[in-house]
Amino acid sequence: MKSIVIYNSQTGFTKKYAEWIAEEAGCECVLLKNASKINLADYDAIVFGSWFMAGGITKLNWLKKQIPSLSKAGKKLIVFAVGASPAESPEVPVAMSKIFTEEEKMLVKLFYCQGGLNYEKMNGFSRFMMKMFSKALASKKDATDHDKKMAEMISNSYDITNKKYIEPIIAELK
């Protein structure tokens, strides 16, 4: 099966997963901004990855616009979202369930890969928003243990990537 991984990455976590997937699957890996040069009709499977933020996957509309024609052509479509939350976090499946419509869910396989935060590589706006979110969580009057743990976790850069999260993606490509 001829496959390609197309990704969007701000701080490097999605890039790491995209490269791991491409290496394991033996396929091409392309940054989204260079994807306009790619003829997707040449591939049996298209894997799209980007970072998960505020309940959505950045730049996903690029793929969503192409889902009808790609699925009609029999292409296998896979999306992976890389987020700062641990995979076990109860918010992850709830947020992920809202990414695609019911019809799109039948055409696209969706996966979550835990990533991390890298404040040094974030743009100023993202860094500011994350710091504000951390402070808001920490100062909540009725903060739960989960809120306190999350506030502590996101107050600094961290990397919780793990190659095990690509295993189901690779299995889907085979």
Rosetta silent file (secondary structure, phi, psi, omega in degrees, C-alpha in Angstrom):
SEQUENCE: MKSIVIYNSQTGFTKKYAEWIAEEAGCECVLLKNASKINLADYDAIVFGSWFMAGGITKLNWLKKQIPSLSKAGKKLIVFAVGASPAESPEVPVAMSKIFTEEEKMLVKLFYCQGGLNYEKMNGFSRFMMKMFSKALASKKDATDHDKKMAEMISNSYDITNKKYIEPIIAELK
SCORE:     score description
SCORE:     0.000 S_00000001
   1 L     0.000  124.075  178.727    0.000    0.000    0.000 S_00000001
   2 L   -84.029  120.610 -174.725    1.489    3.335   -1.048 S_00000001
   3 E  -125.986  159.585  174.950    1.029    5.777    1.828 S_00000001
   4 E  -141.040  144.183  174.550    1.915    9.347    2.696 S_00000001
   5 E  -110.786  124.173  177.271    1.990   11.238    5.998 S_00000001
   6 E  -118.199  128.524 -173.395    1.108   14.935    5.796 S_00000001
   7 E  -138.056  159.658  174.492    1.501   16.917    8.990 S_00000001
   8 L  -127.339  127.645 -176.879    1.276   20.330   10.604 S_00000001
   9 L  -140.324  135.648  177.575    3.454   20.999   13.650 S_00000001
  10 L   -99.404  -44.762 -173.447    4.064   24.090   15.727 S_00000001
  11 L  -117.154    2.196  173.071    6.437   22.892   18.439 S_00000001
  12 L   109.160  -15.081 -177.961    7.736   19.584   17.087 S_00000001
  13 H   -69.496  -43.652  178.322    5.593   16.912   18.744 S_00000001
  14 H   -66.606  -38.751  177.211    3.434   16.248   15.667 S_00000001
  15 H   -59.260  -42.753  179.224    6.538   16.247   13.482 S_00000001
  16 H   -59.539  -47.252  179.204    8.066   13.585   15.733 S_00000001
  17 H   -65.154  -41.796  179.652    4.989   11.361   15.404 S_00000001
  18 H   -59.457  -43.854  179.546    4.770   11.961   11.627 S_00000001
  19 H   -67.237  -39.620  176.709    8.397   10.924   11.192 S_00000001
  20 H   -61.067  -45.533 -179.383    7.926    7.846   13.397 S_00000001
  21 H   -63.021  -47.712 -179.042    4.882    6.786   11.352 S_00000001
  22 H   -60.594  -41.221  179.449    6.645    7.378    8.020 S_00000001
  23 H   -63.852  -48.251 -178.533    9.690    5.435    9.194 S_00000001
  24 H   -66.774  -37.518 -177.252    7.633    2.469   10.440 S_00000001
  25 H   -87.673  -11.001 -178.252    5.338    2.442    7.393 S_00000001
  26 L    65.652   44.095 -177.142    8.146    3.090    4.916 S_00000001
  27 L  -129.362  174.149 -179.692    6.360    6.033    3.362 S_00000001
  28 E   -72.486  150.117  178.826    6.827    9.654    2.436 S_00000001
  29 E  -132.286  122.173 -172.734    6.462   12.382    5.085 S_00000001
  30 E  -131.990  135.420  173.923    5.518   15.910    4.000 S_00000001
  31 E   -68.919  138.280 -175.815    4.908   19.146    5.873 S_00000001
  32 H   -51.565  -40.256 -177.019    1.374   20.444    5.183 S_00000001
  33 H   -64.321  -15.216  176.835    2.634   23.694    3.663 S_00000001
  34 H  -102.780    2.581 -174.237    4.320   21.590    0.931 S_00000001
  35 H   -72.071  -19.370 -179.539    1.313   19.307    0.332 S_00000001
  36 H   -64.319  -18.985  179.434   -0.082   21.373   -2.543 S_00000001
  37 H   -85.298   -5.187 -174.921    2.674   19.856   -4.689 S_00000001
  38 L   -95.949  135.925  172.805    1.446   16.314   -3.915 S_00000001
  39 L   -95.194  101.441 -176.230   -1.006   14.395   -6.088 S_00000001
  40 H   -63.792  -19.790  177.752   -3.023   12.491   -3.488 S_00000001
  41 H   -64.444  -19.619 -179.859   -4.460   10.271   -6.221 S_00000001
  42 H   -77.534   -6.498 -173.715   -1.044    8.565   -6.323 S_00000001
  43 L  -116.354  146.387  175.818   -1.515    7.183   -2.789 S_00000001
  44 L   -84.240  -31.309 -178.201   -3.643    4.381   -1.364 S_00000001
  45 E  -134.874  135.430  176.614   -3.566    5.829    2.163 S_00000001
  46 E  -118.935  121.947  177.604   -3.314    9.409    3.373 S_00000001
  47 E  -108.012  124.044  178.185   -2.331   10.010    6.985 S_00000001
  48 E  -115.267  131.210  177.688   -2.907   13.545    8.275 S_00000001
  49 E  -131.724  141.591  176.016   -1.519   14.723   11.611 S_00000001
  50 E  -158.030  176.222 -176.141   -1.722   18.010   13.439 S_00000001
  51 E   -88.939  146.547 -176.338   -1.907   19.404   16.925 S_00000001
  52 E   -95.530  124.209 -178.101   -4.990   19.308   19.048 S_00000001
  53 E  -148.211  133.334  175.586   -6.013   22.596   20.619 S_00000001
  54 L    51.055   42.532  175.826   -9.203   23.893   22.225 S_00000001
  55 L    80.415    8.315  179.601  -11.233   20.872   21.141 S_00000001
  56 E  -138.414  166.997  177.431  -10.124   20.914   17.508 S_00000001
  57 E  -105.835  121.018 -177.318   -7.340   19.750   15.232 S_00000001
  58 L   -62.269  140.044  177.136   -5.477   22.628   13.602 S_00000001
  59 L    64.884   12.844 -178.985   -5.585   22.773    9.794 S_00000001
  60 H   -64.046  -26.666 -179.571   -7.976   19.800    9.635 S_00000001
  61 H   -58.724  -28.670  176.688  -10.193   21.685    7.172 S_00000001
  62 H   -55.151  -47.153 -179.614   -7.505   21.056    4.541 S_00000001
  63 H   -76.729  -40.942 -176.912   -8.303   17.333    4.720 S_00000001
  64 H   -55.886  -37.675  179.227  -12.030   17.709    5.426 S_00000001
  65 L   -63.734  -25.636 -175.521  -12.504   19.482    2.076 S_00000001
  66 L   -99.651   -6.987 -176.801  -10.983   16.485    0.332 S_00000001
  67 H   -55.247  -48.391 -177.314  -12.726   13.661    2.222 S_00000001
  68 H   -57.460  -49.287 -177.597  -15.580   13.198   -0.285 S_00000001
  69 H   -70.126  -38.010 -179.929  -13.356   12.842   -3.357 S_00000001
  70 H   -67.968  -40.969 -179.900  -10.680   10.799   -1.563 S_00000001
  71 H   -69.908  -36.396  176.434  -13.188    8.358   -0.064 S_00000001
  72 H   -62.324  -32.392 -179.994  -14.955    7.962   -3.444 S_00000001
  73 L   -82.570    2.302  176.515  -11.570    7.057   -4.909 S_00000001
  74 L    79.832   19.386 -179.563  -11.210    4.348   -2.249 S_00000001
  75 L   -76.857  141.124  173.939   -8.402    6.035   -0.330 S_00000001
  76 E   -82.904  128.159 -177.554   -7.784    5.004    3.265 S_00000001
  77 E  -117.018  126.700 -179.039   -7.917    8.143    5.436 S_00000001
  78 E  -130.908  136.191  176.396   -6.260    8.347    8.831 S_00000001
  79 E  -125.555  134.981  171.015   -5.978   11.353   11.142 S_00000001
  80 E  -124.330  136.392  179.435   -3.865   11.631   14.250 S_00000001
  81 E  -111.094  134.563 -179.740   -4.137   14.490   16.704 S_00000001
  82 E  -111.997  120.046 -176.550   -1.283   15.326   19.043 S_00000001
  83 E  -125.646  165.839 -178.711   -2.269   16.974   22.290 S_00000001
  84 L   -80.777  -15.170 -179.517   -0.748   18.131   25.543 S_00000001
  85 L   -82.222  144.901  173.279   -3.122   16.012   27.652 S_00000001
  86 L   -60.204  147.485 -177.572   -2.207   12.489   28.701 S_00000001
  87 L   -58.078  -30.095 -178.646   -4.063    9.896   26.610 S_00000001
  88 L   -78.553   -8.028 -177.412   -5.901    8.640   29.720 S_00000001
  89 L   -59.646  131.280 -176.288   -7.363   12.066   30.442 S_00000001
  90 L   -63.152  -20.541 -179.854  -11.188   11.812   30.472 S_00000001
  91 H   -73.423  -25.418 -173.636  -11.497   14.956   28.333 S_00000001
  92 H   -61.752  -55.673 -178.596   -9.673   13.386   25.376 S_00000001
  93 H   -63.692  -32.024  178.765  -12.345   10.932   24.134 S_00000001
  94 H   -64.559  -49.266 -179.831  -15.089   13.502   24.687 S_00000001
  95 H   -65.780  -41.393 -177.774  -13.278   16.137   22.620 S_00000001
  96 H   -65.626  -30.706 -178.849  -12.193   13.633   19.964 S_00000001
  97 L   -67.441  -15.161 -177.153  -15.780   12.429   19.489 S_00000001
  98 L   -99.199   -0.175 -175.002  -16.723   15.915   18.245 S_00000001
  99 L   -69.612  -44.117 -176.243  -14.048   16.231   15.543 S_00000001
 100 L  -117.341  154.078  172.872  -15.931   14.514   12.721 S_00000001
 101 L   -71.215  168.029  178.709  -19.568   14.208   11.718 S_00000001
 102 H   -59.858  -39.604  178.566  -21.137   10.754   11.894 S_00000001
 103 H   -64.677  -44.112  179.586  -20.711   10.412    8.125 S_00000001
 104 H   -64.789  -34.754  178.997  -17.038   11.443    8.292 S_00000001
 105 H   -61.087  -26.617  178.416  -16.426    8.962   11.132 S_00000001
 106 L   -77.807  -17.173 -175.560  -17.324    6.167    8.720 S_00000001
 107 L  -106.404  -19.956 -173.534  -14.660    7.375    6.259 S_00000001
 108 E  -127.020  133.903  172.985  -11.791    8.439    8.530 S_00000001
 109 E   -92.274  130.290 -176.148   -9.937    6.603   11.306 S_00000001
 110 E  -116.495  135.328 -179.352   -9.010    8.998   14.130 S_00000001
 111 E  -133.290  151.459  176.937   -6.223    8.535   16.675 S_00000001
 112 E  -115.416  134.277  176.636   -4.877   10.550   19.602 S_00000001
 113 E  -124.942  124.218  179.312   -1.174   10.757   20.469 S_00000001
 114 E   -73.458  137.844 -175.679   -0.074   12.481   23.648 S_00000001
 115 L  -117.465  -87.397 -178.865    2.569   15.092   22.969 S_00000001
 116 E   154.111 -165.139  176.556    3.525   17.800   25.390 S_00000001
 117 E  -131.768  139.633  175.605    4.216   21.499   25.611 S_00000001
 118 L  -133.745   91.876 -176.104    7.274   23.375   24.476 S_00000001
 119 L   -61.234  -30.722 -178.626    6.959   26.982   25.546 S_00000001
 120 L   -66.481  -29.366 -177.802   10.247   27.908   23.848 S_00000001
 121 L   -98.822   -6.611 -179.935    8.882   26.932   20.402 S_00000001
 122 L   -74.572  151.273  172.315    5.343   28.317   20.838 S_00000001
 123 L   -73.358  163.919 -175.048    4.325   31.556   19.231 S_00000001
 124 H   -57.151  -42.122 -178.895    3.677   34.412   21.647 S_00000001
 125 H   -64.262  -46.951  179.730   -0.103   34.149   21.529 S_00000001
 126 H   -62.156  -42.180  179.639   -0.137   30.400   22.240 S_00000001
 127 H   -61.698  -45.749  179.476    2.370   30.798   25.065 S_00000001
 128 H   -61.120  -46.035 -178.458    0.293   33.593   26.616 S_00000001
 129 H   -63.825  -41.097  179.424   -2.955   31.603   26.341 S_00000001
 130 H   -66.142  -41.218  178.538   -1.410   28.490   27.926 S_00000001
 131 H   -64.151  -40.508  178.090    0.043   30.492   30.815 S_00000001
 132 H   -64.942  -41.877  178.750   -3.346   32.168   31.386 S_00000001
 133 H   -62.354  -43.596  178.643   -5.099   28.776   31.297 S_00000001
 134 H   -60.261  -45.770  179.717   -2.607   27.365   33.810 S_00000001
 135 H   -65.292  -39.126  179.321   -3.150   30.320   36.170 S_00000001
 136 H   -63.974  -42.886  178.067   -6.945   30.056   35.798 S_00000001
 137 H   -63.750  -44.710 -176.917   -6.882   26.367   36.686 S_00000001
 138 H   -66.018  -30.994 -175.756   -4.567   26.920   39.639 S_00000001
 139 L   -98.057    5.044  177.695   -6.665   29.744   41.080 S_00000001
 140 L   -58.811  131.197 -179.568  -10.079   28.057   40.680 S_00000001
 141 L   -65.442  -38.021 -178.898  -11.957   28.222   43.995 S_00000001
 142 L  -107.785   37.796 -177.263  -13.470   24.765   43.531 S_00000001
 143 L   -62.072  132.598  176.365  -10.450   23.219   41.814 S_00000001
 144 L   -83.314  170.765  175.281  -10.442   19.436   41.782 S_00000001
 145 H   -60.013  -37.905  177.839   -7.311   17.356   42.244 S_00000001
 146 H   -61.476  -44.145  178.536   -7.361   16.834   38.481 S_00000001
 147 H   -60.171  -44.768 -179.168   -7.467   20.630   37.911 S_00000001
 148 H   -64.897  -41.605  178.739   -4.534   21.167   40.277 S_00000001
 149 H   -64.242  -42.319  179.469   -2.506   18.407   38.665 S_00000001
 150 H   -65.479  -42.199  178.662   -3.240   19.792   35.199 S_00000001
 151 H   -60.459  -42.841  178.216   -2.306   23.343   36.247 S_00000001
 152 H   -64.040  -44.728 -176.960    1.015   22.081   37.600 S_00000001
 153 H   -61.845  -46.345 -174.552    1.662   20.003   34.503 S_00000001
 154 L   -85.713    3.014  179.158    1.034   22.778   31.970 S_00000001
 155 L   -76.089  -14.496  179.885    2.939   25.465   33.850 S_00000001
 156 L  -137.965  166.901  174.886    6.205   24.277   32.239 S_00000001
 157 L   -67.157  147.719  175.557    7.413   22.574   29.072 S_00000001
 158 E  -159.894  159.295  179.578    7.228   18.767   29.030 S_00000001
 159 E  -131.616  112.925  178.317    7.402   15.868   26.569 S_00000001
 160 L  -118.184   27.363  176.894    5.175   12.811   27.063 S_00000001
 161 L   -65.446  152.704  178.833    5.463   11.454   23.526 S_00000001
 162 L  -155.536  129.243 -177.019    5.681    7.695   23.211 S_00000001
 163 H   -60.534  -20.058 -179.366    6.172    5.584   20.109 S_00000001
 164 H   -61.880  -23.613 -178.104    3.504    3.150   21.360 S_00000001
 165 H   -73.395  -13.291  176.711    0.819    5.612   20.199 S_00000001
 166 H   -88.980  -12.745 -176.260    1.691    5.004   16.544 S_00000001
 167 H   -54.541  -47.250  179.022    1.137    1.230   16.810 S_00000001
 168 H   -68.275  -27.517  176.732   -2.606    1.341   15.993 S_00000001
 169 H   -68.425  -45.704  178.263   -1.917    3.744   13.117 S_00000001
 170 H   -61.996  -42.976  178.382    0.695    1.421   11.652 S_00000001
 171 H   -60.211  -37.939  179.193   -1.686   -1.528   12.078 S_00000001
 172 H   -67.496  -30.727  179.798   -4.357    0.424   10.181 S_00000001
 173 H   -77.498  -17.101 -177.542   -1.909    1.043    7.335 S_00000001
 174 L   -88.726    0.000    0.000   -1.146   -2.667    6.907 S_00000001
